[in-house]
Amino acid sequence: MKIIKKRIQTLGHYLVGINDQEDFYIALTDLTNMNKTLRAGFTNNLNIGEQILPAVVGRVSNFNANGGCFIHRNLPKETVYREVDVKDWRGDYHTIDIPYKRYPRTPIPSQNVELLVVNGANNQKIIRSPMLTKGVSPDSLIIHTINLFLELFGECDTIQINLLPVFNVPITRLNWNLLPPGNYPWDILRNKVQQAIGNVGVNRRHLIERNLESIAAHNPNFVAIGNAGFKGYIVFGFANKDFFILESLSSGNATYVFGQNWVQLSQLTKEQIINQNLQMHRFVHSYGWEDQINRLF
């Protein structure tokens, strides 16, 4: 069944024709609008096997990639801290933690629905979701998946699994752009990460660049910049130390140090990387962060 609208609130009649306990996919069968598929994070070619965590283009895709939080407005406000860089009268920057009050929050995990290019009916390429099962998969997940397609592409189809041939195709993840091997002093690397940093305020940009420069000063042997739903993350690899550092460019996110190699990391989803306690270390951005990084070396 084709769905063309901005958003759905309930499943209603959208799964008509799919029996209970039956597997199905949410899919995009019309791939003629290249602007929308490119914006989502796919390549121009839409090769069979391309799989992405979609880029953040709106509220649904942001929740899909980054999760959210439930704000407890019925509870007293609590004191939390925001790390900022400020410039003194001499023009020097200093990092300080600014306290402020806010309602307590409970994190809501991200859905991490990834999309895959496959051969559909009549040997035509389609983009599909992971497999869902009516009456088994939570309604909230099905609604989220439909709304993700609607936000990204403006339409989607519900497709029964027996109408979609399944091929064992190699998956080419597009979550990371690996820079060519070589030395990356900060003067060179700065130009490479400008797009990843995006449009932020001067003080926030100075703080991000200072953090990245602190890591880059230890001469990583490779650098990878996050793509699509991983945009805002940069990986620094240190082969001689047998670890790599995953640094987020978003406020409030920690720095992660992993012991797995790059090939393994590149095959994991964002949920596995961040949420399954795979890290060797986790460093919160606050006073002493740079000392913790330096002690690794």
matplotlib code that plots the C-alpha trace (Angstrom):
import matplotlib.pyplot as plt

x = [0.0, 1.4, 1.5, 1.8, 1.6, 3.8, 3.3, 1.1, 0.0, -1.5, -1.2, -4.9, -5.5, -1.9, -1.2, -4.3, -3.4, -0.7, -1.8, -0.9, 2.5, 3.4, 6.8, 6.9, 9.1, 8.6, 10.1, 10.6, 9.9, 10.2, 13.9, 13.6, 14.0, 17.8, 17.9, 16.0, 18.1, 21.3, 20.1, 19.4, 23.0, 23.0, 25.4, 24.4, 24.6, 22.4, 24.4, 22.8, 23.9, 24.3, 23.2, 23.0, 21.8, 19.9, 21.2, 19.4, 16.9, 14.2, 12.7, 12.1, 15.5, 17.1, 15.4, 16.3, 20.0, 20.4, 17.4, 15.8, 14.8, 11.7, 11.6, 10.2, 8.4, 6.7, 10.0, 12.2, 14.8, 18.4, 21.7, 23.7, 26.7, 27.5, 31.1, 31.9, 35.0, 35.2, 37.7, 39.3, 40.3, 43.7, 42.1, 43.0, 40.3, 39.5, 37.2, 34.6, 31.6, 28.5, 25.8, 22.2, 18.9, 16.7, 14.1, 15.5, 15.6, 15.5, 17.3, 15.2, 17.4, 17.6, 15.8, 18.8, 16.7, 19.0, 17.9, 19.2, 19.2, 18.1, 16.5, 12.8, 10.0, 10.7, 14.4, 14.0, 16.0, 14.2, 15.2, 13.8, 13.7, 14.7, 12.1, 9.1, 6.4, 2.8, 1.6, 5.2, 7.2, 6.0, 3.5, 5.7, 8.6, 6.5, 5.0, 8.5, 9.8, 6.9, 7.4, 11.2, 10.4, 7.8, 10.2, 13.1, 11.2, 7.6, 6.2, 6.6, 5.0, 4.2, 5.5, 4.8, 8.0, 6.9, 6.7, 10.3, 13.0, 15.8, 19.3, 22.5, 24.3, 27.4, 26.6, 28.6, 28.1, 28.4, 28.6, 32.2, 34.4, 38.0, 40.6, 43.6, 46.5, 49.1, 50.1, 47.4, 48.8, 46.1, 46.7, 45.6, 43.0, 41.2, 40.2, 39.0, 36.6, 35.0, 31.9, 31.6, 31.6, 28.9, 27.6, 28.1, 29.0, 32.5, 33.1, 31.6, 33.8, 36.9, 36.1, 35.5, 38.7, 40.8, 39.5, 40.3, 43.7, 44.5, 43.8, 45.5, 48.7, 49.4, 49.8, 46.9, 47.6, 44.1, 41.2, 37.5, 34.7, 31.1, 28.6, 24.8, 23.4, 27.0, 27.6, 29.2, 31.6, 35.3, 37.5, 41.2, 43.2, 46.5, 47.8, 51.0, 48.8, 46.2, 43.2, 41.1, 39.3, 35.7, 35.0, 31.6, 31.1, 27.8, 27.5, 27.0, 28.5, 31.5, 34.7, 35.0, 38.2, 37.9, 40.2, 38.6, 40.2, 38.8, 37.4, 35.3, 34.1, 33.0, 30.7, 28.9, 25.7, 25.7, 23.8, 26.4, 29.3, 27.9, 25.4, 26.7, 29.6, 32.3, 34.6, 37.9, 37.4, 34.7, 35.8, 33.2, 34.0, 34.8, 37.8, 40.6, 39.4, 42.7, 44.8, 42.8, 43.5, 47.2, 47.5, 46.4, 49.7]
y = [0.0, 3.4, 6.1, 9.7, 12.3, 14.2, 11.9, 9.3, 9.1, 5.5, 2.5, 2.5, 1.0, 1.3, -2.4, -3.6, -6.8, -7.9, -10.7, -11.1, -12.7, -11.9, -10.3, -7.2, -4.1, -0.4, 0.6, 3.4, 1.9, 5.1, 6.2, 8.9, 11.8, 11.7, 14.9, 13.2, 9.9, 11.9, 14.1, 10.9, 9.8, 7.4, 7.7, 8.9, 5.3, 3.7, 0.5, -2.7, -3.3, 0.3, 0.6, 3.8, 5.2, 8.1, 11.7, 14.0, 16.1, 16.6, 15.6, 12.0, 11.3, 13.1, 10.9, 7.9, 8.7, 10.5, 9.5, 11.9, 12.5, 12.6, 15.9, 15.4, 18.8, 17.5, 17.3, 20.1, 21.5, 20.3, 22.0, 20.8, 22.3, 23.4, 23.6, 26.8, 28.7, 32.3, 35.0, 37.2, 40.8, 39.7, 37.7, 34.3, 31.5, 29.7, 26.7, 27.1, 25.1, 27.2, 25.9, 26.3, 24.8, 22.5, 19.8, 16.2, 14.2, 10.5, 9.5, 7.8, 5.4, 6.1, 3.7, 3.3, 2.2, 1.7, 1.7, -0.7, -0.7, -4.0, -5.4, -5.3, -6.6, -6.6, -6.3, -2.6, -1.1, -0.1, 1.2, -0.9, -0.9, -3.8, -6.6, -6.0, -8.4, -7.5, -8.2, -8.8, -5.7, -2.8, -0.5, 2.4, 1.0, 0.5, 4.0, 5.4, 3.6, 4.8, 8.4, 8.1, 7.3, 10.1, 12.6, 11.6, 10.8, 12.1, 8.6, 4.9, 1.5, -1.4, -4.5, -8.2, -10.2, -12.7, -9.9, -8.8, -11.2, -11.4, -11.5, -12.2, -9.0, -7.6, -4.5, -1.4, 0.9, 4.6, 5.7, 6.8, 8.7, 7.4, 9.9, 8.6, 7.3, 9.8, 12.4, 14.9, 17.8, 20.1, 22.7, 20.2, 18.4, 21.6, 22.1, 18.5, 18.8, 22.1, 20.5, 18.1, 20.9, 22.9, 26.3, 26.9, 30.0, 31.3, 30.2, 26.8, 26.4, 27.4, 24.7, 22.0, 22.8, 23.0, 19.5, 18.0, 19.7, 18.1, 14.6, 15.3, 16.5, 12.8, 12.0, 9.6, 7.2, 7.5, 9.8, 9.0, 11.6, 10.5, 10.5, 10.5, 9.6, 9.5, 13.1, 14.9, 12.2, 11.9, 8.8, 9.1, 5.9, 5.1, 1.8, 1.9, 2.3, -0.2, 2.0, 4.7, 7.7, 8.6, 12.3, 13.9, 17.4, 17.8, 19.5, 17.1, 14.0, 12.2, 11.1, 7.3, 5.2, 1.8, -1.2, -2.9, -2.3, -0.1, -2.9, -4.1, -0.7, 0.2, -2.8, -1.8, 0.3, 3.5, 1.8, -0.9, 1.6, 4.0, 2.1, -1.4, -0.5, -1.6, 1.3, 1.1, 4.6, 7.3, 10.9, 13.6, 17.0, 19.0, 20.2, 17.7, 16.2, 17.1, 15.5, 12.3, 12.2, 12.9, 10.1, 7.6, 8.2]
z = [0.0, -1.0, 1.7, 0.5, 3.4, 5.8, 8.9, 10.4, 14.0, 14.1, 11.9, 11.1, 7.7, 6.5, 7.0, 5.1, 3.2, 5.6, 7.9, 11.6, 12.1, 8.5, 7.6, 5.5, 4.6, 4.4, 1.0, -1.5, -4.9, -7.0, -7.0, -9.6, -7.1, -6.8, -4.7, -1.9, -2.0, -2.0, 0.9, 2.8, 2.4, -0.6, -3.6, -7.1, -8.3, -5.7, -5.9, -4.7, -1.1, -0.1, 3.5, 5.6, 8.8, 7.2, 7.5, 9.8, 7.8, 10.3, 13.6, 12.8, 11.3, 14.2, 16.7, 14.5, 14.7, 18.0, 20.2, 22.5, 26.1, 28.3, 30.3, 33.8, 34.2, 37.3, 39.2, 40.7, 38.3, 38.7, 38.1, 35.1, 33.3, 29.8, 28.6, 26.8, 25.6, 26.5, 25.5, 28.1, 27.8, 26.3, 23.6, 25.2, 25.3, 28.5, 29.0, 31.8, 32.9, 33.1, 35.5, 34.7, 35.9, 33.9, 34.5, 34.9, 31.7, 31.0, 27.7, 25.1, 22.9, 19.2, 16.8, 14.5, 11.5, 8.6, 4.9, 2.2, -1.6, -3.0, -6.2, -5.9, -8.1, -11.9, -11.1, -10.2, -7.4, -4.3, -0.8, 2.0, 5.8, 8.0, 8.1, 10.2, 11.4, 11.9, 15.4, 16.6, 15.8, 18.1, 16.5, 17.6, 15.5, 12.4, 12.7, 13.2, 10.2, 8.0, 9.2, 8.6, 4.9, 4.7, 6.1, 3.8, 0.6, 0.9, 0.3, 0.9, 0.3, 2.5, 0.7, 1.6, 1.8, -0.8, -3.4, -2.8, -3.9, -1.2, -2.6, -0.6, -1.6, 0.0, 2.1, 1.4, 4.4, 3.7, 7.3, 7.2, 4.7, 5.2, 4.3, 2.3, 4.4, 5.3, 7.9, 8.9, 10.8, 12.1, 9.5, 6.8, 8.9, 9.7, 6.1, 5.9, 8.9, 8.1, 6.5, 9.4, 11.9, 10.0, 11.0, 14.7, 16.7, 16.9, 20.5, 19.9, 16.7, 18.6, 21.3, 18.7, 16.8, 20.0, 21.0, 17.5, 17.4, 20.8, 19.4, 16.0, 17.8, 18.5, 14.8, 13.9, 11.1, 9.7, 10.0, 9.1, 9.0, 9.7, 6.9, 6.8, 10.3, 11.6, 10.6, 13.5, 14.4, 13.6, 14.1, 14.8, 14.4, 16.1, 14.8, 16.9, 20.0, 18.9, 19.6, 18.0, 19.3, 18.3, 18.9, 18.6, 17.4, 19.2, 22.5, 25.5, 23.9, 25.3, 23.7, 23.2, 23.0, 21.4, 21.1, 18.1, 14.7, 12.1, 9.9, 12.8, 13.7, 10.2, 10.1, 13.3, 13.6, 15.6, 18.4, 18.7, 18.6, 21.2, 23.4, 23.9, 26.3, 23.7, 24.6, 26.5, 27.9, 27.9, 28.6, 29.3, 28.0, 31.1, 33.0, 32.7, 29.3, 27.5, 30.3, 30.0, 26.2, 26.7, 29.3, 26.7, 24.9]

ax = plt.figure().add_subplot(projection="3d")
ax.plot(x, y, z, "-o")
ax.set_aspect("equal")
plt.show()
